[in-house]
Amino acid sequence: MTEQPLLAVTDLAYAYNGVVAVRSVSLAVNRAEIVALLGSNGAGKSTTVKAIAGAIAPQGGDIRFDGQSLAGAPCHVVVRRGITLVPEGRLVFPQMTVMDNLRMGGHTLGSTAEIGRNLDRVFGIFPRLAERKSQLAGSMSGGEQQMLAIARGLMSSPRLMILDEPSLGLMPILVQELFRLIKGVNESGVSILLVEQNVHQSLRIAHRGYVMEKGKIVLGGTGAELLNNDFVQRAFLGR
């Protein structure tokens, strides 16, 4: 029997003031999988992940996580169920230290022991943050702030992490390091839904991917299949 997906989105629909942003979107993320969600600006990617994360309530369709419906559940319920969204733009607390930012990420946890275990875990994945734990987040570089945003998301013990444009605004050399770290997070047991415009880097680490266009899924396949797809190469890789 085929194992059910960790996340299953079926016929998702959403419109802003009557303007359709997402229509009939269906996608899945399996356990221990990286799935890339690709598309140009305005394709509907961010609307899709905001609905999954509980930031907006879908107007149609269903969102099931580990077999239970989450459609319309508020953000704090979604986080407690095991889904964390790391939003576009990093959004760290600039006047707080690295350590305090991380503790904020673990505020839903039930015990100080679990917070301590998660701090050890994120410092193992992001040793640079351990070196800077007393530094104000706002004084860090863009790449370091993105590491902190992802580490803060890990503090809630997610089973699925949604990363919305994590490489946006980073220098190319930092982008490569970021994708290496994302792969490491996945290898630690966290499933990842990766929203990215850096198509080449995303598909190199993704097990599978989907391409969105005008609010719909128009293509799906393994990372390797999509990298070699004529449409993807023309639309996103300039080939």
C-alpha atoms as one frame of an Amber mdcrd trajectory, in Angstrom:
protein
   0.000   0.000   0.000   1.312   3.438  -0.934   2.145   5.614   2.060  -0.046
   8.709   2.329   1.734  12.036   1.832   2.705  14.074   4.870   1.067  17.096
   3.198  -1.719  16.776   0.634  -3.251  19.890  -0.928  -6.322  19.278  -3.103
  -8.077  21.770  -5.399  -6.926  24.800  -3.396  -8.568  28.085  -4.421  -8.144
  31.685  -3.290  -9.026  35.128  -4.685  -8.093  38.621  -3.497 -11.106  40.943
  -3.830 -12.503  38.819  -6.606  -9.195  38.463  -8.478  -8.270  34.784  -8.635
  -4.757  34.112  -7.313  -4.898  30.316  -6.992  -7.269  27.884  -8.688  -7.537
  24.099  -8.335  -4.003  23.689  -6.972  -3.131  20.164  -5.895   0.291  19.120
  -4.593   1.869  16.738  -2.109   4.960  16.517   0.059   6.069  13.134   1.334
   7.987  12.418   4.514  11.702  13.342   4.357  11.215  14.971   0.958  12.242
  18.322  -0.541   9.608  19.589  -2.967  10.271  22.745  -4.992   7.398  25.056
  -5.947   8.507  27.142  -8.911   7.021  29.970 -10.919   7.429  33.584 -11.885
   6.269  36.524  -9.747   2.485  36.512  -9.453   2.145  32.812 -10.291   0.418
  32.081  -6.965   3.260  30.451  -5.032   3.167  32.688  -1.960  -0.632  32.565
  -1.788  -0.457  28.761  -1.835   2.029  28.524   1.020   0.254  31.189   3.084
  -2.918  29.084   2.877  -1.008  25.961   3.941   0.572  27.831   6.869  -2.736
  29.292   8.065  -1.897  32.916   7.249  -4.969  33.047   4.978  -8.036  30.783
   4.885  -8.541  28.970   1.570 -11.817  29.670  -0.229 -11.945  26.208  -1.753
 -10.268  22.817  -1.588  -8.631  20.979   1.275  -5.264  20.886   3.055  -4.457
  17.670   4.896  -1.413  17.170   7.088  -0.638  13.675   8.306  -4.179  12.691
   7.327  -5.991  15.500   9.183  -7.586  18.542   7.585  -5.951  21.898   8.341
  -7.953  23.997   5.883  -8.793  27.288   7.582  -6.888  26.504  10.792  -5.106
  29.580  12.272  -1.310  29.891  12.230  -0.728  28.872  15.848  -2.691  25.640
  15.343  -0.765  24.865  12.149   2.563  25.406  13.960   1.518  23.119  16.809
   0.549  20.436  14.275   4.077  20.551  12.855   4.234  23.052   9.958   6.457
  26.142  10.081   6.617  28.891   7.447   9.835  30.877   7.052   8.445  33.878
   5.161  10.029  35.858   2.373  12.242  38.689   3.628  13.661  36.870   6.682
  11.753  39.041   9.242  14.083  38.433  12.186  13.669  40.610  15.281  16.534
  43.075  14.666  16.790  44.515  18.201  16.929  41.064  19.789  19.959  38.798
  20.058  20.364  35.614  18.047  19.584  33.580  21.160  16.415  35.537  21.928
  15.245  35.172  18.305  15.719  31.416  18.594  13.860  31.257  21.903  10.963
  33.118  20.273  10.842  30.346  17.671  10.464  27.775  20.424   7.688  29.553
  22.343   5.123  26.850  21.426   7.206  24.077  22.986   6.122  22.485  26.225
   9.376  22.325  28.167  12.698  24.055  28.649  14.366  20.680  28.056  12.923
  20.523  24.530  14.016  24.116  23.875  17.525  23.129  25.005  17.562  20.088
  22.715  16.422  22.201  19.768  19.063  24.845  20.481  21.716  22.114  20.391
  20.231  20.866  17.122  20.184  24.232  15.349  23.676  25.141  16.563  24.855
  21.821  15.142  23.371  22.669  11.736  24.281  26.381  11.905  27.553  26.625
  13.893  27.950  30.273  12.841  24.874  31.145  14.895  26.417  29.520  17.966
  29.377  31.864  17.551  27.042  34.882  17.322  24.357  33.982  19.853  24.842
  37.231  21.809  24.867  39.431  18.683  21.891  41.607  17.735  20.131  40.067
  14.744  19.884  43.420  12.968  23.680  43.761  12.877  24.164  40.468  11.004
  24.677  40.063   7.265  21.768  39.094   5.017  23.027  35.526   4.750  23.385
  35.197   8.509  19.898  36.614   9.041  18.500  34.017   6.614  20.257  31.262
   8.555  18.726  32.671  11.734  15.242  32.762  10.177  15.498  29.089   9.192
  16.985  28.120  12.572  14.190  29.999  14.364  11.686  27.987  12.314  13.387
  24.750  13.368  12.973  25.682  17.031   9.273  24.740  16.895  10.177  21.094
  16.041   8.451  21.131  12.622   7.898  18.028  10.550   7.372  20.241   7.495
   9.170  23.520   6.891   7.990  25.920   4.182  10.736  28.218   2.893   9.462
  31.192   0.869  12.208  32.664  -1.367  15.075  32.014   1.078  17.816  33.046
  -1.380  16.234  36.388  -2.305  18.772  39.218  -2.129  21.751  37.038  -1.218
  25.111  37.112  -3.007  25.740  34.068  -5.262  28.424  32.605  -2.988  25.998
  32.738  -0.036  23.226  31.171  -2.120  25.287  28.028  -2.605  25.926  27.787
   1.134  22.235  28.368   1.886  21.115  25.504  -0.357  23.705  23.230   1.249
  22.235  24.108   4.647  18.672  23.512   3.421  19.718  20.048   2.270  21.233
  19.466   5.709  17.971  20.451   7.413  16.141  17.939   5.228  18.680  15.223
   6.035  17.986  15.848   9.738  14.433  14.552   9.125  12.424  17.655   8.189
  10.326  17.667   5.011  10.662  20.892   3.020   8.397  22.777   0.639  10.757
  25.193  -1.099   9.389  28.246  -2.933  12.187  29.684  -5.043  12.979  31.642
  -8.189  16.479  30.153  -8.240  15.264  27.235 -10.303  18.597  25.575 -11.006
  19.736  25.403  -7.369  16.273  24.359  -6.176  15.896  21.476  -8.590  19.415
  20.239  -7.885  18.440  19.484  -4.257  14.702  18.770  -4.706  13.350  15.247
  -4.879  10.340  16.534  -6.806   8.912  19.826  -7.993   5.875  21.633  -9.347
   5.687  24.596 -11.723   2.928  27.189 -11.235   1.639  29.568 -13.867  -1.279
  31.993 -13.473  -2.488  30.350 -10.280  -2.374  26.757 -11.515   0.028  23.832
 -11.407   1.093  23.279 -15.025   3.929  20.794 -14.606   5.305  18.314 -12.093
   8.079  15.752 -11.875  11.326  14.831 -10.208  13.981  17.484  -9.791  16.063
  15.926 -12.568  13.063  15.664 -14.920  12.165  19.327 -14.461  15.780  20.482
 -14.872  15.827  18.758 -18.263  12.324  19.845 -19.283  12.213  22.082 -22.387
   9.548  24.392 -20.906  11.478  24.867 -17.645  14.707  25.511 -19.517  13.096
  28.125 -21.762  10.994  29.817 -19.094  13.401  29.864 -16.169  16.930  28.941
 -17.285  17.204  31.040 -20.459  18.075  28.101 -22.698
